[in-house]
Amino acid sequence: MATDYDAPRKTEEDAGEESIEELKTRRTEKSSAAVDIDESDLADAFELPGADLSNEELQIQVLPAQADEFTCANCFLVKHRSQIALEKDGKLYCLECEG
């Protein structure tokens, strides 16, 4: 929002003199600026589970886990080896999933 620094400033007395009606009209003007969104337009952006994605291609390059990384046996996220909190039955668990 632009501010006019050359405009005369209101004192506390002037600010207190604004009528309640003026403040109410300002509030309703601001709230009426909201755009109504049609729900059917939003539905087009969602993909339903089980949708046919056979013609889609990945736009990113997927790298395998590096030598200094592991996959947590609980959350299945790839993390750095410094995040290993527990090794149980040959499975590695991260610090966040240890509890």
C-alpha positions, 0 to 999 in steps of 0.5 A: 500500500502506497503512503503519501508522506507529504499529506498532513498527519492526523492527530489523536484527536482527529483520529478519534473523531472518525464516525463509526459509520465511516469505519463500518463502510470501510470494512464492508468495502474491503470485505466485498472485494473478495472474489467468488470462486466456483467450486467446479473450477477447483474440482478440475485441479484435483486428481482422484485416486486411481486416475490413469497416469500412464501418459504422464512423465516425470519432470525431475530426475530421481537419484538413488540413495547415496552412500551417506544416506539411509531410508528410515524403516518407519517414515520411509524418508531418505535421510543423512546417516548422521540422522540414524537414531536406532538400528533394530533387527537390521532396520535403521530408524531416524531421530524423528521416528525413534520414539 
